[in-house]
């Protein structure tokens, strides 16, 4: 692990500055810096690593950032694999190959096509083992490394597994309880709510919305710790009002199923996210974090656990239809044909 600081320098300029040469070249000699982002999640069957490089350009950096040719390595120059170890003993090598992502959302960087590196389909990870990422740039001979452990599965104790519907109309807080996972540190709960839209012409389409409900951090990564998160049902309807657009003329919406999704980050990923949160204080410069050798970025563990429900309780659907926050969203009761 490496933790390094960015410093903000205050330059005091004297009245004699007018006599100095004010032409400054901010571009020093270019240095190849690999940027790696990869999360190993045993709940997934294929795993992806994003590899780019720092770029340097004259002129508008936003225009430069939108050009993938200056940020991506030539895949022919890159060899990437993950070595698996158990108690220090080598188990196997997992080779990664390039995959073209064609639907990357727009942003400051190049899109919609991006190259990522992927393991073969149905690559199963062993939660008891360690995984070491190896990247070799064949044109320069440079090697980039990272390593991570895997987050174990864990139990969700409340709501219990027999509960089929979620009630969100009580004035009391909803309580979610689980046991912490081995190697897990930071836990985020989202509710993924599915609904069906029927437009004015009778065309059906299924949609979902992801609603955040807070985070909790365990005291250690040893596992088995009792974790509790509480939220008010009213928050669900407030989030729905913020995330779901108003319906078009003649549109009807029907509530479907929903998931509780627990996303767990290991210690490295938790530190990385903490240090990359938007700044709320006066000082905006904070330490940057990386656990990549001969590069920067993050190679860490993540785990997603899903608790499924058939849907909202009848009273909760009534509130969705006519409640103060969501009565304009076009939800109606489903009547079987």
N, C-alpha and C positions, 0 to 999 in steps of 0.2 A: 504494500500500500504506500502511496505517496500523497502527501498533503503539501501543497505549495500555495504561497500567498501572492496576490496581486497588490501592488502598492500604488497609491495615488500620490503624485508629487505636486506640491504647490510651488509654482515658479513665480518669483517676485521680480518684476521687470523694472529697471531703472529708467530715468528720463533720457538716458543716453542711447536707448535702444534704436532711435531713429538713425543713428550713425552706423548700425550694424547691417550685415547682409541678412535679409529676412527670407531668403530662399532656403527651404528645408526639404530634404529628401527623406520621407518617412519610410521608404522601402530599403531595407538592408539586403544583404545577399540572401537569396532564398534558401531555406532549410526544409528538407522533407520531414513533415510531421504527420504520422498516421493517426487517424481518429477512429476509434473502435467503439461500437455499441452493441452489446449482446446480452440477452437474458436467457438462462436455461430454466425451463419450466417443465417439471415432470408430468404436469397435467396435459401437456401438449405432446403430439407425436412427430412433429417436425420443428426444428429449431433454426433460428436465423441470426446471422451476424451482419451488421452494417459496417462497412469499411470505406472510409473516404480519406482525403488528405487536406491539410490546410493549404489554402491558395493565397497567392500574392498577385495583385494587379494594380495597374495605374488607372486612375479615373474612378468611375462610379462602382463601388464594391457591390451594390445591389444587382447591377447588370452582370458583374462577374459571377456572383453567387448563383445566378439563374442559368449559367452555362455549365452543364454537367461535365464537359470534357476537361475542365481544369480542376475539378474536385474529385473525380473518380480515377482510380488506378486502372491501367489496362489489365483486364482479367487474365490475359496470357502471362502477365508478370507475377501473378499472385498464386501461391499455393497455401491453402488453409486447411487445418485439421484440428481435431480435439482428441487428446489422449485421456483415456479413463484409467484411474488408479483406485485400488482398494487396499487401504492400510499401507500405502507406499508401494504396492506391487502393481506393475503394469497389467492392464486387462485387455485393452483393445484400442485401436485407432479409428476414429469416425471422420471420414473425409467429407469436406464441404465443397459444393459446386455452386456456380452462379445461377441465380434466378432473376429474371427481369420483372420488376414490379411495374405495372402499367397504369395504376389508378391512384398514384400518390397525390394527396390533396395539394392545392396550390399554396404557396407561401413564399418566403424570401429566397429559398433555395430551389434548385432545378426540379421540375416536375413535368408531366405525370410519370415519366419513365425513370426508374432508378434500379441500379444493380445491387442485389444483396447476395449473401452466401448462405446456403442452406444445407442442412444434413439430409440424408435420404429420408423418404417417408417412412413412418413407423419406427423411428429411432426412439427406443425406450430408454429412459435414464434410471439409474439405480440411486435411490435417495441416500444410500450409505456410502457412496463413492465420491471421489474428487475428480473434477474435470479441468484439464489444462489446455487452454487455447494456444495454438501455434500458428503464426502467420509468417510466411517467408516471401520476401520480394526478390524474385529470381534475377531481376535486372540490376539490383543494387547490392544483393547479399544481406540486406537488413532483415532481422527477425523481430517480431513483435509477440509478446507473451502476456497471458493473463490466466488466472485460475479461480475456481469457485467451487463451493460445496452446493448441495442440493437441499431445498426445503422439503421437509417431510409432510405427509398428509396429517390432518388433525380432525378432531371431532367438533361438530356444532351441536351444542346441548340445548339451546333454546333459540327459536322455536323447535320443538321436538319433531322427530321424523314423521309422526302420525298426523301432524297438522297440515290440512290440505288448502285452507284458505287464510288469507291475511286480513285481519280487522284493523282498520286505521281510523276509527271514529271515537275511540276512548279519549277522555281528557288526560288520562295518565300516560306516562311515557312508555313507548314500546321498548322492551328489553331483549337484547340479543346477547347470548353467552356462548363462548367456545373455549376450548383448551388450546394454548399456544402451541405452535409447531416447532419441532427441532430445526434449528438454523433460521427460523423466522423471527423478525423483530418488529416490523411495521405492518399494520393491518388496516385495510381500507374496505368499507362496506358500501357497495352500490346496489340499488334496486333496478333491475332491468325489467321494464314493463312493456308487454306486447299488446297491441290493439289492432283492430281491423277497420279500415276505412272503406266506405261505399259512397262513391261520388254520385252526383245528380243523374248520371246515366246508368247507374247500377254496376259500375266497374269496381271490383274488390281489390284491395291491396293490403298487405300485412306490414306493419311498422313496429318499431320499438324505440324506446327512449331510455337513456341511462341516467339515473338520478343518484347523486352522491349523498351519503349519509354519515360522513365523518370517518376519522381515523383513531386508532389506538396503538400504543407502543408497549410491548412487553418489557419486563425488567431485564431479561436475558434471552439468549437464543437456545437455552437448554430444553425448552418445551415443557408441556404439562401445566403451565400457569393458567389460572382462571382469568379469562378476559371478558369484560362486560362493556357493551356500548348501548346507550339509550338515545332514542329520538322520539319526537312527537309526531303522531300521525298527520297533524296539520302540515308538517313540513313536506310530506309527500305531495299534497295538493298544491302547495306553493311552488314546488319544483316542477310539477306538471304544467302549471300555468306559465312558468318561465321558459320551458323547453318545447312545448307543443304549440304549433302555430294555430291561428284561428282557422276554422273550416271554410271551404269554399261554399258557394250557394248550393243548397240541396244536399250537402254531404252529411252522412251519419257515421258515427264512430261507435265501435263496440269493444268493451274491455275483454282482454283475453288472459293469458297466464302471466306469471311474473316469477323472477328469480331473485334471490339474495346472492350476490356475488362477492366473495371475500378474495381480495387480492393482497398477497403477502409479499413483502420485500425482505431480503436478507440484510445483514448489517452494512455491507458495502453499498448496496442499492439505496438503503435508507439514508446513509450519509450523503450520497450523491444527490438524492432528491431534496434533502434538507438544505444543502448548500446552493441548490439551483431554484429555490422558491423565489417568487418576486419579492424584492426588498420593500419593507414597509417603514424603514427608518430613514434617518437623514443620510447616513453613510451607506452608499449603494455598493461599494466594493467589498467583496467577501472572499474568503479562501476558495480555491477551486480544488476539486478532488478527482483523483484518478487511481485506478488499481491496475493500469496497463503499463507493462515494461516496454521501453523504447517507443512509446506513443502516449496518447492521452485518451481518456474515455472510461468506459465501465464494462466489465464482464462479471456478471453477478447472477444470483438466484432469485427466482420469482415463483409464486405458486398461485393458481386460481382455483377456488373451490366454489361450487354452485349448489345452492339449496333451492329446489324447485317447488312451486306451489301451483295449484290449479287456477287460482285467480284471487280476486278480492272477495271479501264477504259481501252478502247482499246489502247490508247497511253502508258499507264502504263504497259500493257501486252507486248507491243512491246519492251519496255525498259527491262522488265524481260527476254525476249528472247535474245536480242542482246546487252544489255547494258554492260558497261565495268566491272561491278562487278559480273554479273550473267550469262554471255553468255556461260559459261562452265557447267551450271547446267542441260542442256538438256530440257529446256522448249520450247514448240512449240505451234503454234496456234491450237485450237480445230476446227476440221472440222466435222460437223454433218454427219453421215452416210446416 
